Amino acid sequence: MTNIEALMKEVLDKQGISYVQEYPLRSGFIIDFAILDKRIAIECDGEKWHGSKKARKRDAFRDWFLKRAGWKTLRFSGNEIENNIEWCINTIKMVLG
């Protein structure tokens, strides 16, 4: 687990938001945090794995694939998680309804 994933986990737990961490899909994709009953995929994007042009293209394909499978993807950068976690959680809460 990365530092930003640990921070997201801590805040999701404090907020009482139910999720499955590292949720595997049959496609081979693994969702960082999946809210199963709402089919929400929360992705924590660290610069190391998501900063390149190739990685952004891969993430766009993944988001397209998840959308076609009925998921809503919420992507948060490491910077957003580390510096504005309240905004991240409020965004998640808004989508949860």
N, C-alpha and C positions, 0 to 999 in steps of 0.2 A: 504494500500500500504506500502510495506517495504521500508527501506532507499535505498536499492540497486535498487529496482524498480523505486523509485522516481528519482534516479540519471540517470538510463537508459532512463526514460521518458524525462527528461530534455535535455539529449544529442540528443535523436532521434528528439525531437522538434526543437532544434537548427540546426540540419542538414537538416531539412525539409523532413524527412522520414515519409511517411504516414503509419499509423498503427491503429489497433483497440486494445485497452487495455482490458484485461480480456475477451478474445473472447471465448465464450462457444461453445463446439462441442456437437453434439447429443449423443456422447458416454459418456458424463458427464465430460470429460476433459475440463479444462479451460486453454487457452494459455495466458501467461503473456502479450506478445505483438505479434499480428498477422499482417503480411503484406499480405493482402488477395490476391492481384493480382498476387503475386509471390508464394503464399502458403508457406511462411516462418514463422516458429514459433520461437520466441525468448523467451528463458526461463532464468530467473534470479534465480540462485540457492544459497540461503542462507544456511549457515552451519546448522542452527537449523532444517530445513525441508529436507535437502538433504545430510547431512553428514554421516548418518548411512549406513551400508551395505544393510539393508532392503530398505531404501530410494533409494539407487543407483540402486537396482534391479527393484524397481517400476519405476524409471525414464527410465531405459533401455527398459522396456516393453512399456512405454508410447511413447518413441522415435520410437520403432518398429511399434507400432500401427499407429502413425502419418505418418511414411514413407509409410506404406501400403495404407493410405488414401491420399497419394500424397503430403504430407508436407515435407519440409526440416526443421529440428530442429537445432537451434543454441543454445547451452547451455553455459552460462557464470557463473562462480562462483562469489560469493560475493567478494572474494579477487581480482579477475580479474576486476570486475566492479569498485571497490573502488580504486584500485592501478594502473590500466592500461586501463581506459575507452577508450582511443584513439585506442588501439589495438582492443577492442571490436567493436567499430564503424567501423574501417577499415575492419574488418572481415565481418561485415554486408554489407558494401558497396561492397566488393568483390563479395559476394554471389548475391547481387542485380544486379551486372553487370554494 
